[in-house]
Amino acid sequence: MTGYGATRSEHEYIEPTHDESESTTLLLGATQAAKAPRDGHASLTSCVGNLANTIIGSGMLTFPLAMASAGIIPGMITCIFSGAVASFGLHLLSLCAARTSHRRASFFSVAEMTFPRAAVFFDAAIAIKCFGVSISYLIIIKGLMPKVVLSLYHDLVSDLDPPAWALSGRSWITLFMLILVPLSFLRRLDSLRHTSYVALFSVAYLLVIVIVCYFFPLSGMAERGDVHLIHFTPSFISTFPVQVFAFTCSQNLFPLFNELASNTQTRMNIVIGASIGGATLTYEIIAVFGYLTFGSNVGANIIAMYPATSLFIAVGQLAIVVLVLFSYPLQVHPCRNCLDKVVHGGAVIQRKEGPELENDEMYDEHHGGDDMSAMKHAILTSLIIASGFTIAYFVDDLQMVLSFVGSTGSTTISFILPGLFYWKLTRVDPDKNVLLNRGAMALVVYGISVFIFCLSFNIYAVVKS
């Protein structure tokens, strides 16, 4: 028998008071807010600008020579073809990114779902490739800035020679580190959107130069050689890979996918299409007008073909320096992320179960689902910058080394990996797009062919020299 004051059963429902109910509601709301999936904040414009700036680099200066090696029509076709293939590879990567955890897409995460044992090697290859390109940017600045200073000094200051330190490329890359170091430490690509806009304005200035100098030639320019609609030469073998590698930007596709607000496939297609389309149009204009201006006498660097005594050209050379300068952080960012995965390559990725993880995030035993720690971010960034600066400071020519890096690293991340990833993810999917799946395998075959061809040519060039 129980009395009024008897103890309630532990299974008996006790109605919460108004204050308890309100407190519980607030706690649940705070917990859900804390576990809400993070969203991206980058706009379409900033993503297009960053991806386009990743694509358009110093390779555009060699497109007129590539056109001269085959003629106008083949040159235009190969440029469009290279852009289309690169666009298809980016599209496949974006489809793979959509299958990863919420805004945790990376080459490592996709490789964990497809080829987990090779994931670390993939990231190591990407890191080496981006590191090599970043060094090439510093070497370009080191070689170009003394010429710019000499031209601007004579035109704007006096006929006397500038100070000795201003004619030293090493002085300039040391000085520019004051700009590059803070930019390289930024965590998000979206933070680099303003520098990308400035760099793209530099590209626009180069377009103005090649167009204006075609219609209004400057004094001191080299005479125009022969111009052909179709004229294949042996140098086509060495210039075609330039067009292939000029569209390499896969290393920044995943970070942009993670940062883009409402990163639907439609919006990703817009980013990819606008970036590749803009780069293709830029390359075509530079190639056509540069080739029509100099014909068969065009050199490997179109901006160097114009007389540096002109202020108009000197500003253009300075614009190229600005372009390369602001492209440097876009190589450090993916290099750092890939090195982070390499450092923790042995980590076991675990999927925590439970209804509290509705966003289906992947947790790493070292990272805990969070971004890179501040200390690790600082150490890796400092290591990349310091080692790259040291190499660029003492070495003047990395052309052969970078040609090997381009023929292997660029081909792998632009063609082979996108095709392999998508094929592996969809090969047993009953709802797969058969045509797209076969296209992915065709991209792999194309990438392997370019890999073998370019690597063999580089080895042959080394042996012959």
Backbone torsions as a table, in degrees:
resi	resn	phi	psi	omega
1	MET	NA	134.7	-179.3
2	THR	-112.5	141.5	178.1
3	GLY	-99.5	-179.6	-178.2
4	TYR	-62.1	-35.1	-176.7
5	GLY	-94.5	11.0	-179.8
6	ALA	-66.0	155.5	-179.8
7	THR	-71.0	135.9	178.2
8	ARG	-70.8	148.3	175.7
9	SER	-65.6	146.1	-179.7
10	GLU	-67.9	-16.4	179.0
11	HIS	-96.7	-2.7	-178.1
12	GLU	-78.2	136.3	-179.2
13	TYR	-72.2	133.0	177.4
14	ILE	-116.3	115.8	-177.2
15	GLU	-69.0	125.2	-178.7
16	PRO	-69.5	151.2	176.6
17	THR	-73.9	171.7	-179.5
18	HIS	-62.5	-42.1	-179.1
19	ASP	-66.6	-40.1	179.4
20	GLU	-65.5	-41.0	179.9
21	SER	-63.3	-41.8	-179.9
22	GLU	-66.6	-39.7	179.6
23	SER	-65.4	-40.5	179.1
24	THR	-63.7	-41.7	179.5
25	THR	-62.0	-41.7	179.7
26	LEU	-65.7	-40.3	-179.9
27	LEU	-66.1	-42.1	178.2
28	LEU	-63.4	-39.8	179.8
29	GLY	-65.6	-39.8	178.8
30	ALA	-66.8	-39.7	179.3
31	THR	-64.6	-44.5	179.0
32	GLN	-64.5	-37.7	178.4
33	ALA	-65.4	-38.1	-180.0
34	ALA	-67.9	-31.4	-177.5
35	LYS	-94.4	0.9	-179.2
36	ALA	-63.3	138.6	-179.4
37	PRO	-61.0	139.2	178.6
38	ARG	-70.7	149.3	-178.3
39	ASP	-118.0	159.2	177.6
40	GLY	-84.4	157.3	-178.0
41	HIS	-127.2	2.8	-178.6
42	ALA	-79.9	141.7	179.6
43	SER	-86.5	166.7	175.9
44	LEU	-59.9	-41.5	-177.2
45	THR	-62.5	-45.1	-178.5
46	SER	-67.0	-37.4	179.6
47	CYS	-67.9	-41.3	176.9
48	VAL	-63.4	-42.6	-179.8
49	GLY	-63.2	-44.6	-179.9
50	ASN	-67.4	-41.6	-179.5
51	LEU	-69.2	-40.3	178.0
52	ALA	-64.0	-38.8	178.3
53	ASN	-68.6	-31.1	174.7
54	THR	-66.0	-38.4	-178.2
55	ILE	-72.0	-55.4	-171.9
56	ILE	-79.2	110.9	179.5
57	GLY	-137.5	-150.2	-176.6
58	SER	-67.4	-17.5	179.5
59	GLY	-62.0	-24.2	-178.8
60	MET	-65.5	-22.6	-177.4
61	LEU	-70.3	-17.8	-177.4
62	THR	-98.8	-1.4	-176.9
63	PHE	-64.4	-36.2	175.6
64	PRO	-60.5	-38.7	177.5
65	LEU	-66.3	-37.6	177.2
66	ALA	-62.9	-38.1	178.1
67	MET	-69.8	-36.9	179.4
68	ALA	-65.9	-24.2	-178.2
69	SER	-79.4	-10.5	-178.5
70	ALA	-136.8	-18.8	-175.5
71	GLY	106.3	167.1	-174.0
72	ILE	-64.1	-50.5	-175.1
73	ILE	-65.2	-52.7	177.3
74	PRO	-61.3	-36.0	179.6
75	GLY	-63.0	-41.5	178.6
76	MET	-68.9	-38.6	-178.8
77	ILE	-66.6	-45.8	-178.9
78	THR	-65.8	-32.4	177.3
79	CYS	-66.7	-47.0	178.8
80	ILE	-64.5	-40.7	179.4
81	PHE	-62.4	-44.7	-179.8
82	SER	-62.9	-40.3	177.9
83	GLY	-65.9	-39.7	-179.8
84	ALA	-66.2	-42.6	178.9
85	VAL	-64.7	-42.6	178.1
86	ALA	-62.8	-39.9	178.3
87	SER	-63.1	-40.2	178.5
88	PHE	-64.2	-40.7	177.1
89	GLY	-62.6	-41.4	177.5
90	LEU	-65.1	-38.4	178.4
91	HIS	-62.5	-42.5	178.2
92	LEU	-64.1	-40.1	178.5
93	LEU	-64.1	-38.6	178.8
94	SER	-66.3	-35.6	175.8
95	LEU	-66.4	-38.1	176.5
96	CYS	-67.5	-38.8	-179.4
97	ALA	-61.7	-34.0	-179.4
98	ALA	-66.6	-17.1	-179.4
99	ARG	-93.4	-2.7	179.8
100	THR	-88.7	179.9	177.6
101	SER	-63.3	164.6	-174.9
102	HIS	-58.5	110.2	177.0
103	ARG	53.3	38.6	174.2
104	ARG	-121.9	25.8	-175.8
105	ALA	-70.9	138.5	175.7
106	SER	-165.4	167.0	175.0
107	PHE	-60.0	-35.5	-178.7
108	PHE	-66.9	-46.0	-177.5
109	SER	-65.6	-38.2	177.9
110	VAL	-69.6	-40.0	178.5
111	ALA	-64.2	-33.3	177.8
112	GLU	-62.5	-29.0	179.5
113	MET	-87.8	-14.7	-174.4
114	THR	-118.4	-59.2	-179.2
115	PHE	-130.2	72.9	-172.4
116	PRO	-59.4	-33.0	-177.8
117	ARG	-71.3	-22.2	-177.9
118	ALA	-102.4	2.9	-175.0
119	ALA	-58.8	-43.4	-178.7
120	VAL	-64.7	-38.8	-179.4
121	PHE	-67.3	-36.5	177.3
122	PHE	-61.2	-47.6	-179.1
123	ASP	-66.6	-34.8	177.5
124	ALA	-64.1	-41.0	179.3
125	ALA	-64.6	-41.3	179.4
126	ILE	-66.1	-41.8	179.8
127	ALA	-61.6	-43.5	179.5
128	ILE	-64.4	-41.6	-179.4
129	LYS	-62.4	-49.2	-178.7
130	CYS	-65.5	-36.7	178.3
131	PHE	-64.0	-42.7	178.4
132	GLY	-63.9	-41.1	179.4
133	VAL	-66.0	-39.5	179.3
134	SER	-62.6	-36.7	177.3
135	ILE	-66.4	-40.4	180.0
136	SER	-61.7	-35.1	178.1
137	TYR	-63.6	-41.9	179.0
138	LEU	-66.2	-37.4	179.2
139	ILE	-67.6	-37.5	176.8
140	ILE	-62.5	-43.9	178.2
141	ILE	-62.2	-42.3	-179.0
142	LYS	-62.9	-35.7	-178.9
143	GLY	-83.9	-25.8	-173.2
144	LEU	-93.5	-34.8	-174.2
145	MET	-60.6	-42.0	177.7
146	PRO	-58.4	-37.6	178.2
147	LYS	-66.6	-40.9	178.8
148	VAL	-63.5	-44.6	-179.1
149	VAL	-62.9	-43.6	-178.8
150	LEU	-61.6	-41.8	-178.8
151	SER	-69.9	-48.8	-178.7
152	LEU	-65.4	-35.3	-178.4
153	TYR	-65.4	-42.7	-179.3
154	HIS	-70.7	-33.4	-177.3
155	ASP	-81.1	-33.4	-172.1
156	LEU	-107.9	-23.3	-173.6
157	VAL	-109.4	-72.6	-177.4
158	SER	-161.8	178.9	177.9
159	ASP	-83.6	-4.9	179.2
160	LEU	-76.1	158.8	178.2
161	ASP	-75.0	146.1	178.2
162	PRO	-70.3	169.2	179.5
163	PRO	-59.2	155.2	-175.4
164	ALA	-62.1	-36.9	-177.7
165	TRP	-65.3	-30.2	-178.7
166	ALA	-73.6	-16.3	178.6
167	LEU	-99.0	9.0	178.2
168	SER	-102.0	119.5	178.4
169	GLY	-63.4	-32.4	178.7
170	ARG	-63.9	-36.3	177.9
171	SER	-63.6	-38.3	-175.5
172	TRP	-73.2	-41.4	179.1
173	ILE	-69.3	-28.7	174.4
174	THR	-67.3	-43.0	179.9
175	LEU	-66.8	-40.2	-178.0
176	PHE	-70.8	-15.6	176.0
177	MET	-62.6	-24.5	176.2
178	LEU	-63.1	-25.6	177.7
179	ILE	-93.1	-41.7	-173.0
180	LEU	-71.9	-36.2	-177.3
181	VAL	-61.5	-51.3	178.4
182	PRO	-61.1	-38.8	-179.9
183	LEU	-66.4	-36.8	-178.5
184	SER	-71.4	-21.8	-179.6
185	PHE	-85.2	-7.3	177.6
186	LEU	-64.6	139.8	-174.1
187	ARG	-82.1	-35.8	-173.0
188	ARG	-109.2	142.8	176.7
189	LEU	-63.5	-31.9	-178.8
190	ASP	-60.7	-26.1	178.6
191	SER	-68.9	-16.2	-179.2
192	LEU	-96.8	9.8	-174.3
193	ARG	-63.1	-36.5	-177.5
194	HIS	-69.4	-40.0	176.8
195	THR	-67.2	-31.8	176.7
196	SER	-67.2	-38.0	177.6
197	TYR	-62.7	-42.5	178.6
198	VAL	-62.7	-41.8	-179.8
199	ALA	-63.6	-38.7	-179.9
200	LEU	-69.8	-29.5	172.7
201	PHE	-65.5	-33.0	176.2
202	SER	-65.1	-38.4	175.7
203	VAL	-62.9	-41.9	179.2
204	ALA	-61.1	-36.7	178.9
205	TYR	-66.2	-37.8	177.5
206	LEU	-64.2	-38.5	176.9
207	LEU	-60.8	-40.6	178.1
208	VAL	-62.3	-40.4	-178.9
209	ILE	-61.8	-50.7	-175.2
210	VAL	-67.8	-31.3	179.3
211	ILE	-75.7	-47.7	-178.3
212	VAL	-64.0	-42.3	-177.6
213	CYS	-71.6	-17.7	173.7
214	TYR	-74.7	-44.7	-178.8
215	PHE	-81.4	-30.0	-179.1
216	PHE	-130.5	81.3	-176.7
217	PRO	-60.5	143.1	178.3
218	LEU	-88.4	153.3	176.5
219	SER	-69.8	140.8	-179.3
220	GLY	93.6	-2.7	178.5
221	MET	-76.0	150.3	178.1
222	ALA	-66.1	148.8	179.0
223	GLU	-67.9	149.8	-178.7
224	ARG	-77.9	134.9	176.0
225	GLY	-87.6	-162.1	-179.5
226	ASP	-70.5	144.5	177.3
227	VAL	-120.7	130.0	-177.0
228	HIS	-128.7	145.7	172.5
229	LEU	-74.2	-41.8	177.4
230	ILE	-138.2	117.8	-178.5
231	HIS	-161.7	87.8	-179.2
232	PHE	-76.9	135.6	177.7
233	THR	-125.7	164.2	178.8
234	PRO	-58.3	-26.9	-178.2
235	SER	-69.9	-11.0	177.5
236	PHE	-59.5	-30.6	-179.6
237	ILE	-62.6	-35.8	-177.6
238	SER	-89.6	-23.8	-176.9
239	THR	-90.1	-24.7	179.7
240	PHE	-60.9	-44.4	177.7
241	PRO	-58.8	-27.0	178.1
242	VAL	-61.0	-42.3	178.8
243	GLN	-67.6	-36.1	179.7
244	VAL	-64.5	-47.5	-175.6
245	PHE	-77.5	-16.2	-177.5
246	ALA	-68.0	-15.1	-179.3
247	PHE	-103.0	10.4	-178.0
248	THR	-69.6	121.8	177.1
249	CYS	-155.4	10.7	-174.2
250	SER	-60.3	-26.5	-176.3
251	GLN	-63.0	-22.8	-178.3
252	ASN	-107.8	5.5	-179.6
253	LEU	-67.7	-45.5	-178.1
254	PHE	-66.6	-45.4	176.2
255	PRO	-58.3	-39.1	178.7
256	LEU	-68.0	-37.4	175.9
257	PHE	-60.6	-40.2	-179.7
258	ASN	-70.0	-30.1	-173.9
259	GLU	-95.1	-21.3	-176.0
260	LEU	-66.5	128.4	176.2
261	ALA	-66.5	131.9	-178.5
262	SER	52.5	66.0	-172.8
263	ASN	-81.0	60.6	175.2
264	THR	-72.6	165.7	-179.3
265	GLN	-64.6	-34.6	178.6
266	THR	-62.2	-45.1	-179.5
267	ARG	-69.7	-34.9	176.3
268	MET	-66.7	-37.3	177.2
269	ASN	-63.7	-35.1	177.4
270	ILE	-65.4	-44.3	179.2
271	VAL	-60.9	-46.5	-178.4
272	ILE	-66.9	-48.2	-177.7
273	GLY	-63.0	-43.3	-179.2
274	ALA	-67.4	-39.9	-178.4
275	SER	-69.0	-51.0	179.7
276	ILE	-65.9	-41.2	179.0
277	GLY	-62.2	-44.3	177.9
278	GLY	-64.1	-40.1	178.6
279	ALA	-66.1	-41.8	179.7
280	THR	-62.4	-44.8	178.7
281	LEU	-62.3	-41.5	178.3
282	THR	-61.5	-47.0	-179.6
283	TYR	-63.2	-40.0	-179.0
284	GLU	-64.6	-43.2	-179.7
285	ILE	-64.1	-46.5	179.7
286	ILE	-63.1	-41.8	-177.9
287	ALA	-66.4	-48.2	-175.5
288	VAL	-66.3	-53.0	-176.0
289	PHE	-71.0	-34.5	176.6
290	GLY	-65.1	-41.3	179.7
291	TYR	-70.1	-40.9	178.4
292	LEU	-65.5	-27.7	-179.3
293	THR	-76.0	-42.0	-174.1
294	PHE	-113.9	-13.9	178.8
295	GLY	60.9	-139.0	-178.2
296	SER	-70.3	-9.8	179.1
297	ASN	-88.4	3.8	-177.4
298	VAL	-67.2	146.1	-178.4
299	GLY	-100.0	-176.7	-177.2
300	ALA	-75.2	-19.4	179.4
301	ASN	-125.4	105.2	-172.3
302	ILE	-64.4	-35.1	-177.9
303	ILE	-69.1	-25.5	178.4
304	ALA	-78.0	-11.1	179.7
305	MET	-77.0	-19.0	-178.6
306	TYR	-92.3	144.9	-176.8
307	PRO	-62.5	125.7	-177.8
308	ALA	-73.0	-8.1	179.4
309	THR	-72.5	-14.4	179.3
310	SER	-85.8	132.4	177.6
311	LEU	-63.1	-35.3	178.5
312	PHE	-58.7	-41.9	179.7
313	ILE	-76.8	-38.1	-179.8
314	ALA	-60.5	-40.2	176.7
315	VAL	-64.7	-35.8	177.0
316	GLY	-64.6	-41.2	176.3
317	GLN	-64.1	-38.4	175.6
318	LEU	-63.9	-35.5	178.1
319	ALA	-63.9	-37.3	177.2
320	ILE	-65.0	-39.7	176.6
321	VAL	-60.3	-43.5	178.8
322	VAL	-62.6	-42.4	178.6
323	LEU	-58.7	-50.2	-178.8
324	VAL	-66.7	-38.1	-178.9
325	LEU	-59.7	-46.8	-176.9
326	PHE	-84.0	-5.4	173.4
327	SER	-87.2	-18.6	-178.1
328	TYR	-57.8	-49.5	-179.5
329	PRO	-62.2	-25.8	-179.9
330	LEU	-71.6	-12.8	173.4
331	GLN	-96.7	-32.2	178.8
332	VAL	-67.6	-37.9	-177.1
333	HIS	-58.4	-56.0	178.6
334	PRO	-68.5	-30.8	177.5
335	CYS	-61.7	-43.3	178.9
336	ARG	-64.3	-45.1	-179.3
337	ASN	-63.1	-40.3	-179.7
338	CYS	-70.6	-37.8	176.5
339	LEU	-63.2	-35.3	177.7
340	ASP	-60.9	-41.4	178.3
341	LYS	-69.4	-35.4	179.4
342	VAL	-66.6	-41.4	179.8
343	VAL	-59.9	-38.9	-179.7
344	HIS	-107.9	38.0	-178.1
345	GLY	-64.1	-24.1	-179.8
346	GLY	-90.3	1.8	-178.3
347	ALA	-68.2	142.0	177.8
348	VAL	-94.2	118.9	179.7
349	ILE	-80.7	123.6	-176.6
350	GLN	-114.9	143.5	176.6
351	ARG	-104.4	112.1	179.2
352	LYS	-73.5	135.8	-178.0
353	GLU	-99.7	157.7	177.7
354	GLY	131.2	154.7	-177.5
355	PRO	-68.8	-14.6	-177.7
356	GLU	-73.2	-12.4	-179.4
357	LEU	-109.0	65.2	-177.4
358	GLU	-70.6	-22.5	179.0
359	ASN	-83.2	0.1	172.6
360	ASP	56.2	46.2	-179.7
361	GLU	-77.1	153.3	175.2
362	MET	-96.2	135.3	179.6
363	TYR	-115.8	136.1	178.6
364	ASP	-107.0	141.5	-175.5
365	GLU	-65.5	-19.0	177.9
366	HIS	-96.1	-34.8	-173.8
367	HIS	-96.9	-26.3	179.9
368	GLY	64.9	23.1	179.7
369	GLY	81.4	-2.3	-179.1
370	ASP	-94.7	173.3	177.2
371	ASP	-72.7	171.9	179.9
372	MET	-57.6	137.5	179.9
373	SER	-63.9	157.8	-177.5
374	ALA	-62.9	-39.7	-178.9
375	MET	-66.7	-46.2	179.7
376	LYS	-64.7	-39.7	177.6
377	HIS	-58.8	-44.6	-178.6
378	ALA	-68.1	-41.2	-177.9
379	ILE	-66.7	-48.4	-178.2
380	LEU	-64.7	-43.0	180.0
381	THR	-63.7	-43.9	179.0
382	SER	-62.7	-39.7	179.6
383	LEU	-63.6	-44.0	-179.9
384	ILE	-63.8	-47.7	-176.7
385	ILE	-66.5	-46.2	-176.3
386	ALA	-65.2	-46.0	-178.6
387	SER	-68.7	-40.8	178.2
388	GLY	-65.1	-41.9	178.3
389	PHE	-63.6	-41.3	-179.8
390	THR	-61.7	-44.2	179.2
391	ILE	-64.7	-46.8	-178.8
392	ALA	-65.5	-29.3	-178.4
393	TYR	-68.1	-36.7	-174.2
394	PHE	-102.8	-16.3	-176.8
395	VAL	-111.4	135.2	-178.7
396	ASP	-102.5	-24.0	-174.3
397	ASP	-135.5	109.8	175.5
398	LEU	-114.3	21.9	-173.0
399	GLN	-59.1	-46.3	-177.1
400	MET	-69.8	-40.5	178.3
401	VAL	-61.6	-45.6	-178.9
402	LEU	-68.5	-28.0	177.3
403	SER	-66.6	-36.7	175.6
404	PHE	-69.7	-41.1	178.3
405	VAL	-63.1	-41.1	-180.0
406	GLY	-67.3	-43.5	-177.0
407	SER	-69.3	-23.7	-179.9
408	THR	-101.6	-58.5	-176.0
409	GLY	-66.7	-48.7	-178.3
410	SER	-63.4	-42.4	178.8
411	THR	-64.0	-38.9	-177.7
412	THR	-66.0	-49.4	-174.9
413	ILE	-80.7	-19.2	-177.9
414	SER	-92.2	-31.8	-173.6
415	PHE	-124.1	-53.3	-171.7
416	ILE	-68.1	-52.2	-177.5
417	LEU	-66.2	-45.3	177.8
418	PRO	-56.9	-43.0	179.8
419	GLY	-66.5	-44.4	179.9
420	LEU	-64.4	-43.5	-178.6
421	PHE	-60.6	-51.2	-176.9
422	TYR	-65.9	-40.3	179.8
423	TRP	-61.8	-43.0	-178.1
424	LYS	-68.8	-37.4	-178.0
425	LEU	-71.6	-26.5	-172.9
426	THR	-113.8	-2.6	-172.0
427	ARG	-67.0	-27.5	178.3
428	VAL	-107.1	8.8	179.7
429	ASP	-81.2	119.0	-178.6
430	PRO	-65.9	-22.4	-179.3
431	ASP	-99.1	17.2	-175.9
432	LYS	-68.7	156.3	173.4
433	ASN	-86.0	105.6	-174.4
434	VAL	-60.0	-41.8	-178.9
435	LEU	-63.9	-41.9	-179.9
436	LEU	-69.0	-36.9	178.9
437	ASN	-64.5	-41.9	177.7
438	ARG	-69.4	-35.0	175.8
439	GLY	-62.9	-34.7	177.5
440	ALA	-64.0	-42.3	178.1
441	MET	-67.2	-36.3	176.7
442	ALA	-63.3	-36.3	177.9
443	LEU	-65.7	-37.3	177.2
444	VAL	-62.9	-45.7	179.6
445	VAL	-62.2	-42.8	178.2
446	TYR	-61.6	-44.3	-179.8
447	GLY	-63.0	-42.6	178.6
448	ILE	-64.3	-38.3	179.1
449	SER	-63.9	-46.1	178.2
450	VAL	-64.6	-39.5	178.4
451	PHE	-57.0	-52.2	-177.7
452	ILE	-65.7	-43.7	-177.9
453	PHE	-62.0	-50.9	-176.0
454	CYS	-69.1	-40.2	179.2
455	LEU	-65.4	-40.7	178.3
456	SER	-64.1	-40.6	179.7
457	PHE	-64.8	-41.2	178.9
458	ASN	-63.9	-41.5	178.0
459	ILE	-63.8	-41.6	178.4
460	TYR	-61.8	-40.7	-179.7
461	ALA	-64.9	-38.9	179.3
462	VAL	-66.2	-45.2	-179.7
463	VAL	-63.6	-41.5	-178.2
464	LYS	-67.0	-37.6	-179.4
465	SER	-74.0	NA	NA
